[in-house]
Amino acid sequence: MNTIPQNLIERIKPIELLLLDVDGTLSDGRLHYDAEWIEGKSFDVRDGFGIYLAHHYGIKTGLVTGRQSRIVTERARELNIELVYQGRFDKGLILDEIINQTGLKPDQIGFVGDDLFDLPLLKRVGFAAAPADAHEEVRSRVHFVSQYAGGRGAVREVIELILKGKGLWEEILQRFYPAS
């Protein structure tokens, strides 16, 4: 990810909101149940830090998932994600709600998704991305495929790509590793 193609930079620069699918994108897609059938999910702290960086540098984030889960609500709260749409499989229609709510245009919105339910939203946003282990139909239709799997750093890589494409990466590096 050293050199970003110009056509990808042109898609990235307008992005003000990055929407994320949850299962298979922000999490690894596996569901864990205890003896009481209480659900659990696995999230990667690198993705969480990527979301922190996005927020710090002015990029909002949102979650769009077909399943309803208290875990998603709590993870969103923990990461200060304000836009959370759960229990929604009509992901293409959600974009209209988000545009009405935020005033953004489709080319100012990115989405990271991994499965067929995500295709209607991926098709309509300005920047579409997928984890490495996304369904092949999804990978073949997005602008960027992460080298990392869902729940294993894919979201972080996409966010870093956006920050680099916006010309913010050197500032971020200076923040964490200032020159002598």
Rosetta blueprint (number, residue, H / E / L):
1 M L
2 N L
3 T L
4 I L
5 P L
6 Q H
7 N H
8 L H
9 I H
10 E H
11 R H
12 I H
13 K L
14 P L
15 I L
16 E L
17 L E
18 L E
19 L E
20 L E
21 D L
22 V H
23 D H
24 G H
25 T H
26 L H
27 S E
28 D L
29 G L
30 R L
31 L L
32 H E
33 Y E
34 D L
35 A L
36 E L
37 W L
38 I L
39 E E
40 G E
41 K L
42 S L
43 F E
44 D L
45 V H
46 R H
47 D H
48 G H
49 F H
50 G H
51 I H
52 Y H
53 L H
54 A H
55 H H
56 H H
57 Y L
58 G L
59 I L
60 K E
61 T E
62 G E
63 L E
64 V E
65 T L
66 G L
67 R L
68 Q L
69 S L
70 R H
71 I H
72 V H
73 T H
74 E H
75 R H
76 A H
77 R H
78 E H
79 L L
80 N L
81 I L
82 E L
83 L E
84 V E
85 Y E
86 Q L
87 G L
88 R L
89 F L
90 D L
91 K H
92 G H
93 L H
94 I H
95 L H
96 D H
97 E H
98 I H
99 I H
100 N H
101 Q H
102 T H
103 G L
104 L L
105 K L
106 P H
107 D H
108 Q H
109 I E
110 G E
111 F E
112 V E
113 G L
114 D L
115 D L
116 L H
117 F H
118 D H
119 L H
120 P H
121 L H
122 L H
123 K H
124 R H
125 V L
126 G L
127 F E
128 A E
129 A E
130 A E
131 P L
132 A L
133 D L
134 A L
135 H L
136 E H
137 E H
138 V H
139 R H
140 S L
141 R L
142 V L
143 H L
144 F E
145 V E
146 S L
147 Q L
148 Y L
149 A L
150 G L
151 G L
152 R L
153 G L
154 A H
155 V H
156 R H
157 E H
158 V H
159 I H
160 E H
161 L H
162 I H
163 L H
164 K H
165 G H
166 K L
167 G L
168 L L
169 W H
170 E H
171 E H
172 I H
173 L H
174 Q H
175 R H
176 F H
177 Y L
178 P L
179 A L
180 S L
